[in-house]
């Protein structure tokens, strides 16, 4: 068994050149799919971390209506009832010619 163990730079360069010439498409595909998989995994982790509470409490209380809005909603009444119409004089119909 005769094995040639010539490790000169030109031999290594030729061997790598032949390898990349032969498998360039497969290498491109593997690195592309791997990169996309890593991106999806990292984005999934970021989305998962956004659900975790971090100790922040909001100072605004946006769950309350002002009295004018409450009065307008009460003026609408229930479906099927005749009720007072809301004042729509300030609105413009964008579909009217």
Beta strands, then each sheet from edge to edge (+ up, - down):
end
